[in-house]
Amino acid sequence: MITLHTNFGDIKIDLYEDKAPETAANFLQYCKDGFYDNTLFHRVIDGFMVQGGGMTSGLKEKSSRAPIKNEANNGLSNKVGTLAMARTMEPHSASSQFFINVNNNTFLDFTSESLDGWGYCVFGEVADEESMQVVNKIKGVSTGTMGMHQDVPLEEVVITGSTVE
C-alpha cells in the first residue's frame, strides 16, 4: 500500500501489480524516490478526475524518467476511485503524471472503439472511504487558468510526500 500525504489529508492507494505490473512498478519507484514530494494536483475537473504527479508550485514541470509501455489492455476500467496514468496523445508516453477518477470514465478504457485504440492504463485504486473523502475534497476546489494551463486549483493542492508500506 502507498499513502500520498497531501495538505488536504492522506490518500491510501492499493496497486494492481498483477494487472499492470510495469505501470504499478513505475508509480511505486517514483514514490520510493520521493519524486512526488511537493508536487501538485495541478488539474482538477469535478465530475471527471484530479491529476497530479509532475508539477511543483508555480506549475514548474519536473523532469521525469523515460515513458513506459501502455498497459491499458488489462481488463481494468476507469471507474470512480481508480488511478490511471496521464499521457499525451502518444499512447506510450506516460511517465510520472497520474489521475484519480472521480466519475465512471469508461470512455477512457481500452476498447477497439477507443479514439486512439489504446485508452488510459488503470493501475491502482483508492484504498478506503476515508481516502476517497480526501479525493472528494480535492475535486471540489475552485479552479482557474494559469498561463496555458486550465482547471488549475486556485489554492495549491500539494502532495507533501508518500509512504510505501
NUTI-634500 format. One line per field, with one value per atom (N, C-alpha, C, CB): residue number from 0; x, y, z. Coordinates in steps of 0.02 Angstrom, whole numbers, always signed. Glycine has a CB too. Layout:
BEGIN
i: c(NUM	...)
xx: c(X	...)
yy: c(Y	...)
zz: c(Z	...)
//
This chain:
BEGIN
i: c(0	0	0	0	1	1	1	1	2	2	2	2	3	3	3	3	4	4	4	4	5	5	5	5	6	6	6	6	7	7	7	7	8	8	8	8	9	9	9	9	10	10	10	10	11	11	11	11	12	12	12	12	13	13	13	13	14	14	14	14	15	15	15	15	16	16	16	16	17	17	17	17	18	18	18	18	19	19	19	19	20	20	20	20	21	21	21	21	22	22	22	22	23	23	23	23	24	24	24	24	25	25	25	25	26	26	26	26	27	27	27	27	28	28	28	28	29	29	29	29	30	30	30	30	31	31	31	31	32	32	32	32	33	33	33	33	34	34	34	34	35	35	35	35	36	36	36	36	37	37	37	37	38	38	38	38	39	39	39	39	40	40	40	40	41	41	41	41	42	42	42	42	43	43	43	43	44	44	44	44	45	45	45	45	46	46	46	46	47	47	47	47	48	48	48	48	49	49	49	49	50	50	50	50	51	51	51	51	52	52	52	52	53	53	53	53	54	54	54	54	55	55	55	55	56	56	56	56	57	57	57	57	58	58	58	58	59	59	59	59	60	60	60	60	61	61	61	61	62	62	62	62	63	63	63	63	64	64	64	64	65	65	65	65	66	66	66	66	67	67	67	67	68	68	68	68	69	69	69	69	70	70	70	70	71	71	71	71	72	72	72	72	73	73	73	73	74	74	74	74	75	75	75	75	76	76	76	76	77	77	77	77	78	78	78	78	79	79	79	79	80	80	80	80	81	81	81	81	82	82	82	82	83	83	83	83	84	84	84	84	85	85	85	85	86	86	86	86	87	87	87	87	88	88	88	88	89	89	89	89	90	90	90	90	91	91	91	91	92	92	92	92	93	93	93	93	94	94	94	94	95	95	95	95	96	96	96	96	97	97	97	97	98	98	98	98	99	99	99	99	100	100	100	100	101	101	101	101	102	102	102	102	103	103	103	103	104	104	104	104	105	105	105	105	106	106	106	106	107	107	107	107	108	108	108	108	109	109	109	109	110	110	110	110	111	111	111	111	112	112	112	112	113	113	113	113	114	114	114	114	115	115	115	115	116	116	116	116	117	117	117	117	118	118	118	118	119	119	119	119	120	120	120	120	121	121	121	121	122	122	122	122	123	123	123	123	124	124	124	124	125	125	125	125	126	126	126	126	127	127	127	127	128	128	128	128	129	129	129	129	130	130	130	130	131	131	131	131	132	132	132	132	133	133	133	133	134	134	134	134	135	135	135	135	136	136	136	136	137	137	137	137	138	138	138	138	139	139	139	139	140	140	140	140	141	141	141	141	142	142	142	142	143	143	143	143	144	144	144	144	145	145	145	145	146	146	146	146	147	147	147	147	148	148	148	148	149	149	149	149	150	150	150	150	151	151	151	151	152	152	152	152	153	153	153	153	154	154	154	154	155	155	155	155	156	156	156	156	157	157	157	157	158	158	158	158	159	159	159	159	160	160	160	160	161	161	161	161	162	162	162	162	163	163	163	163	164	164	164	164)
xx: c(+42	+0	+44	-48	+20	+54	+8	+74	+36	-3	+27	-3	-15	+4	-18	-27	+29	+13	+2	+71	-56	-71	-91	-127	-92	-115	-191	-94	-225	-297	-310	-332	-257	-264	-227	-338	-230	-194	-239	-169	-208	-242	-205	-246	-238	-208	-226	-232	-176	-184	-161	-144	-202	-183	-165	-242	-110	-88	-111	-12	-125	-142	-79	-199	-33	+32	+24	+78	-29	-40	-67	-89	-109	-141	-101	-210	-63	-24	+46	-59	+85	+148	+199	+180	+208	+258	+235	+270	+171	+143	+144	+71	+124	+125	+196	+92	+243	+314	+341	+356	+321	+342	+318	+314	+254	+225	+259	+149	+267	+300	+370	+301	+407	+476	+477	+512	+431	+427	+413	+371	+370	+356	+418	+298	+451	+512	+566	+538	+571	+622	+605	+632	+544	+524	+507	+577	+497	+484	+421	+477	+369	+306	+306	+250	+358	+362	+357	+427	+310	+300	+280	+362	+245	+214	+140	+222	+107	+38	-12	+31	-73	-129	-144	-193	-119	-118	-178	-55	-217	-275	-333	-260	-386	-444	-508	-447	-543	-607	-659	-601	-701	-754	-799	-795	-817	-857	-814	-905	-747	-703	-644	-677	-594	-535	-494	-492	-446	-395	-328	-401	-285	-222	-163	-219	-111	-50	+10	-58	+65	+125	+178	+105	+176	+228	+247	+207	+210	+225	+231	+170	+275	+284	+251	+359	+255	+224	+241	+248	+191	+200	+196	+267	+174	+167	+233	+115	+285	+350	+352	+410	+363	+364	+429	+354	+422	+480	+504	+464	+568	+596	+584	+672	+553	+535	+579	+461	+570	+606	+574	+604	+602	+577	+505	+622	+466	+397	+395	+361	+337	+327	+276	+304	+275	+228	+156	+246	+109	+39	+10	-2	-11	-40	-117	-8	-149	-221	-263	-243	-235	-271	-266	-244	-286	-278	-344	-234	-400	-465	-491	-463	-451	-472	-507	-412	-553	-593	-581	-667	-585	-577	-641	-561	-652	-711	-692	-740	-742	-732	-681	-798	-631	-582	-522	-614	-521	-462	-410	-482	-347	-291	-271	-231	-256	-233	-176	-291	-137	-82	-106	-28	-82	-93	-41	-88	-57	-11	-30	-11	+13	-3	-45	+63	-53	-90	-52	-103	+13	+53	+37	+131	+12	-10	+42	-35	+105	+158	+200	+203	+167	+202	+196	+176	+162	+153	+220	+103	+231	+292	+273	+342	+268	+255	+184	+304	+152	+87	+32	+70	-14	-69	-132	-54	-189	-251	-294	-289	-337	-385	-453	-382	-488	-555	-604	-578	-643	-696	-765	-688	-765	-826	-810	-850	-862	-850	-834	-912	-769	-745	-727	-683	-776	-763	-743	-825	-757	-736	-659	-766	-625	-551	-522	-526	-565	-542	-516	-599	-475	-451	-508	-390	-526	-575	-557	-649	-587	-574	-602	-605	-649	-678	-641	-751	-589	-552	-529	-492	-529	-510	-443	-507	-395	-328	-312	-275	-362	-351	-315	-313	-304	-265	-301	-202	-325	-354	-301	-393	-323	-280	-274	-307	-213	-200	-217	-127	-266	-283	-231	-356	-203	-151	-160	-83	-211	-221	-290	-167	-303	-368	-361	-418	-401	-404	-428	-451	-391	-400	-459	-339	-482	-535	-577	-505	-633	-681	-651	-744	-611	-579	-534	-538	-497	-454	-496	-408	-551	-595	-626	-651	-638	-663	-612	-679	-548	-495	-497	-424	-502	-507	-568	-512	-623	-684	-675	-743	-636	-620	-580	-581	-531	-488	-530	-431	-574	-613	-658	-654	-672	-718	-684	-755	-618	-583	-602	-507	-597	-607	-547	-620	-560	-505	-508	-509	-453	-449	-395	-436	-374	-322	-259	-345	-202	-137	-92	-106	-76	-37	-76	+33	-45	-79	-117	-30	-116	-147	-217	-104	-265	-334	-349	-383	-403	-426	-375	-443	-339	-287	-318	-228	-308	-335	-309	-316	-354	-335	-296	-397	-311	-272	-231	-319	-165	-123	-141	-49	-149	-160	-94	-220	-59	+10	+15	+54	+51	+71	+136	+81	+132	+190	+240	+167	+217	+261	+222	+298	+257	+224	+258	+226	+219	+243	+228	+212	+277	+267	+268	+321	+215	+211	+219	+144)
yy: c(-59	+0	+62	+0	+113	+177	+229	+196	+275	+332	+396	+334	+434	+500	+549	+519	+585	+635	+702	+640	+733	+797	+847	+789	+911	+963	+960	+1032	+913	+901	+838	+897	+799	+735	+680	+717	+620	+563	+523	+517	+499	+457	+391	+490	+337	+270	+237	+226	+204	+176	+103	+216	+60	-9	-13	-59	-46	-54	-121	-49	-122	-183	-209	-170	-234	-257	-318	-274	-356	-415	-396	-463	-344	-325	-272	-299	-231	-177	-176	-107	-229	-236	-180	-301	-161	-110	-41	-108	-27	+37	+43	+46	-10	-9	-1	-73	-37	-32	+38	-84	+69	+137	+186	+157	+182	+226	+215	+215	+152	+133	+162	+57	+157	+183	+259	+163	+293	+366	+383	+396	+343	+354	+341	+308	+285	+268	+320	+199	+350	+400	+469	+406	+477	+542	+592	+571	+567	+611	+654	+570	+624	+659	+710	+609	+710	+757	+828	+747	+866	+937	+948	+976	+898	+908	+924	+845	+945	+969	+922	+1038	+924	+903	+967	+876	+969	+1032	+1040	+1036	+987	+990	+954	+957	+991	+964	+981	+993	+928	+937	+895	+917	+929	+894	+859	+944	+797	+758	+720	+803	+727	+692	+661	+740	+702	+675	+730	+636	+708	+752	+724	+757	+769	+747	+778	+764	+738	+763	+722	+763	+737	+696	+721	+631	+785	+807	+880	+793	+918	+990	+1012	+1030	+1061	+1091	+1159	+1097	+1193	+1258	+1304	+1290	+1342	+1386	+1349	+1421	+1287	+1243	+1233	+1271	+1223	+1206	+1131	+1230	+1109	+1037	+1005	+1026	+948	+910	+864	+869	+852	+806	+735	+820	+694	+625	+575	+611	+512	+458	+447	+392	+402	+386	+360	+334	+371	+345	+269	+369	+244	+171	+146	+153	+81	+48	+55	-28	+68	+74	+4	+112	-8	-73	-68	-99	-24	-13	-74	+46	-120	-180	-233	-207	-215	-260	-279	-227	-259	-278	-232	-347	-184	-137	-77	-115	-47	+8	+72	-11	+128	+194	+212	+248	+179	+190	+236	+122	+261	+306	+275	+321	+315	+293	+257	+250	+243	+210	+262	+167	+240	+281	+257	+278	+305	+289	+337	+293	+317	+358	+412	+315	+473	+527	+519	+598	+542	+537	+589	+466	+595	+639	+599	+666	+625	+589	+526	+634	+523	+464	+410	+481	+353	+302	+279	+243	+278	+252	+310	+203	+362	+423	+435	+483	+391	+402	+397	+351	+441	+438	+444	+494	+505	+513	+537	+561	+572	+600	+547	+656	+555	+508	+547	+456	+513	+544	+495	+572	+523	+484	+500	+499	+449	+458	+475	+395	+528	+547	+536	+620	+501	+482	+416	+539	+382	+322	+345	+274	+346	+371	+314	+416	+271	+211	+228	+167	+289	+309	+313	+377	+311	+311	+240	+347	+190	+121	+98	+75	+46	+14	-24	-35	-5	-43	-35	-19	-75	-68	-2	-127	+29	+93	+152	+95	+141	+197	+244	+172	+308	+358	+342	+427	+322	+307	+233	+348	+192	+120	+96	+98	+142	+122	+133	+159	+191	+205	+225	+146	+231	+253	+197	+319	+181	+122	+133	+103	+94	+91	+47	+65	+71	+32	+30	+61	+62	+62	+89	+103	+90	+112	+143	+54	+195	+225	+170	+289	+160	+101	+101	+90	+160	+161	+225	+155	+224	+279	+345	+262	+340	+399	+433	+381	+393	+420	+450	+365	+418	+444	+510	+393	+519	+584	+639	+580	+624	+672	+689	+645	+638	+649	+693	+581	+680	+720	+792	+689	+804	+873	+907	+874	+871	+899	+915	+849	+869	+881	+941	+819	+963	+1020	+1088	+1009	+1091	+1155	+1200	+1145	+1265	+1313	+1312	+1385	+1317	+1314	+1374	+1248	+1384	+1438	+1423	+1505	+1474	+1467	+1500	+1497	+1466	+1493	+1484	+1460	+1538	+1533	+1493	+1500	+1441	+1398	+1340	+1371	+1336	+1280	+1299	+1259	+1254	+1264	+1215	+1253	+1229	+1185	+1179	+1116	+1233	+1234	+1256	+1283	+1218	+1239	+1309	+1188	+1352	+1419	+1416	+1464	+1366	+1351	+1289	+1341	+1293	+1236	+1174	+1253	+1118	+1053	+1016	+1013	+1008	+984	+913	+1030	+871	+805	+818	+750	+817	+835	+777	+855	+716	+658	+595	+655	+539	+473	+422	+450	+374	+320	+254	+322	+209	+143	+92	+127	+53	+2	-67	+7)
zz: c(+0	+0	+0	+61	-35	-38	-8	-112	+30	+55	+26	+133	-9	-31	+24	-101	+52	+103	+67	+157	+79	+47	+99	-6	+79	+125	+135	+99	+102	+112	+152	+45	+167	+202	+165	+212	+192	+164	+116	+219	+62	+13	+10	-58	+34	+32	-35	+92	-64	-131	-131	-182	-161	-175	-248	-156	-264	-333	-361	-337	-426	-462	-495	-515	-454	-481	-526	-423	-518	-560	-629	-526	-633	-696	-735	-682	-700	-732	-701	-725	-710	-673	-687	-690	-750	-766	-741	-842	-748	-727	-651	-754	-616	-543	-517	-515	-548	-527	-540	-565	-595	-611	-557	-681	-540	-489	-421	-482	-404	-341	-337	-333	-391	-392	-384	-457	-417	-407	-334	-453	-302	-231	-188	-207	-200	-162	-170	-183	-230	-244	-215	-319	-189	-163	-218	-120	-279	-336	-326	-400	-295	-288	-230	-277	-189	-134	-160	-93	-132	-150	-223	-136	-252	-317	-305	-363	-357	-352	-386	-382	-362	-403	-443	-360	-504	-542	-590	-582	-597	-642	-607	-712	-595	-559	-598	-486	-617	-652	-615	-728	-576	-539	-589	-495	-575	-622	-672	-658	-666	-712	-674	-767	-655	-622	-589	-672	-546	-517	-539	-438	-567	-596	-561	-671	-550	-518	-537	-443	-501	-508	-555	-530	-574	-620	-615	-687	-574	-570	-497	-605	-488	-422	-420	-404	-364	-355	-414	-290	-436	-493	-560	-488	-558	-617	-654	-664	-615	-644	-655	-599	-717	-733	-710	-808	-674	-652	-709	-589	-710	-759	-735	-770	-777	-758	-795	-773	-776	-811	-879	-769	-917	-984	-980	-1018	-1032	-1034	-1031	-1097	-1011	-1005	-1056	-934	-1064	-1109	-1081	-1117	-1125	-1106	-1093	-1161	-1031	-1013	-1004	-947	-1041	-1033	-1052	-1076	-1091	-1111	-1056	-1178	-995	-938	-905	-886	-936	-910	-855	-884	-832	-780	-812	-737	-774	-801	-761	-800	-795	-763	-726	-817	-669	-627	-569	-601	-535	-479	-430	-442	-412	-363	-391	-314	-456	-485	-505	-546	-506	-529	-598	-480	-642	-709	-727	-761	-776	-798	-846	-832	-836	-884	-939	-849	-998	-1054	-1106	-1084	-1156	-1213	-1262	-1246	-1322	-1374	-1396	-1435	-1382	-1398	-1346	-1398	-1366	-1317	-1267	-1354	-1285	-1241	-1212	-1279	-1189	-1166	-1091	-1203	-1054	-982	-946	-953	-898	-857	-783	-878	-757	-686	-670	-656	-716	-701	-702	-750	-654	-646	-630	-590	-633	-612	-574	-673	-532	-494	-523	-416	-546	-575	-519	-613	-530	-482	-514	-459	-570	-605	-641	-656	-664	-704	-775	-703	-790	-855	-901	-844	-914	-954	-1025	-954	-1049	-1116	-1121	-1134	-1063	-1062	-1064	-1001	-1061	-1059	-1127	-1037	-1126	-1187	-1218	-1172	-1279	-1318	-1391	-1304	-1433	-1504	-1530	-1543	-1492	-1512	-1481	-1493	-1441	-1411	-1466	-1369	-1450	-1500	-1533	-1468	-1493	-1520	-1517	-1483	-1500	-1497	-1434	-1556	-1385	-1327	-1261	-1325	-1247	-1182	-1131	-1157	-1069	-1014	-962	-981	-944	-902	-829	-907	-805	-734	-700	-722	-645	-610	-535	-627	-509	-437	-419	-402	-354	-330	-261	-328	-248	-182	-135	-180	-79	-38	+10	+1	+31	+81	+76	+152	+112	+109	+135	+149	+188	+216	+164	+279	+126	+73	+17	+45	+1	-52	-31	-69	+34	+58	+45	+134	+52	+36	-38	+56	-81	-154	-169	-192	-136	-148	-125	-111	-72	-52	-107	+16	-134	-187	-249	-204	-269	-330	-324	-347	-263	-253	-249	-191	-258	-253	-312	-250	-302	-356	-402	-328	-467	-516	-563	-557	-598	-646	-697	-612	-733	-784	-760	-852	-770	-754	-814	-689	-847	-909	-960	-896	-987	-1036	-1004	-1087	-938	-903	-879	-843	-893	-871	-814	-929	-778	-723	-668	-751	-655	-603	-537	-624	-483	-419	-400	-364	-377	-356	-290	-349	-249	-188	-204	-124	-196	-214	-173	-203	-208	-178	-184	-213	-128	-128	-103	-84	-141	-116	-77	-176	-12	+29	+34	+100	+22	+24	+13	+91	+13	+5	+50	-70	+71	+113	+78	+184	+75	+45	+102	-9	+108	+161	+131	+199)
//
